[in-house]
């Protein structure tokens, strides 16, 4: 079966991957990964101020929590996090398979969020899209989708 428009990912030969380094202007991929980690750190800490610092406060921002409709614009997004943070359930994120890409002023991370909480665990496949700003990388899109089984 051929999928139109599909291009397999370019995988560098073993040993040629870039070495991890500090998030700097010279290392935008690491800066995007650091911003991505800060998103999950703020979520785990239920820190609305830290979460606010990470997001772009604009009408182009979109957040799709698993099972929720699309939240468009900063107002509905911050309201969703405020409601979740007020709730009694704390979450721990064990992130796996985080891969970042940067093209110009846009960076994105695909990641599996393995959630541990008081009501059990769950896996969410997520993509986080960041825009480069004078103040650093800001989250513009978060889309999480629950994973309900394993593909063979």
Secondary structure as UniProt FT lines:
FT   TURN            4..5
FT   TURN            14..15
FT   TURN            25..26
FT   HELIX           28..45
FT   HELIX           48..54
FT   TURN            59..60
FT   STRAND          62..64
FT   TURN            66..67
FT   STRAND          71..72
FT   HELIX           74..86
FT   STRAND          91..103
FT   TURN            104..105
FT   STRAND          106..117
FT   TURN            118..119
FT   STRAND          120..133
FT   TURN            134..135
FT   STRAND          136..146
//
